[in-house]
């Protein structure tokens, strides 16, 4: 059973990732901190279950926006 958005625990990822599905995929793969997220390459992101090309590109875009703010 998939968790609903409200069921997701608060995490540092909320600061960067706006999509609940993407946050859930990252959390399920063990990515729980901004440092971990920032260290992932696009190839690393594509290895995470539930993350494909479109989501990986969105994550990279959201990271870039976060870092430039």
Beta strands, then each sheet from edge to edge (+ up, - down):
end
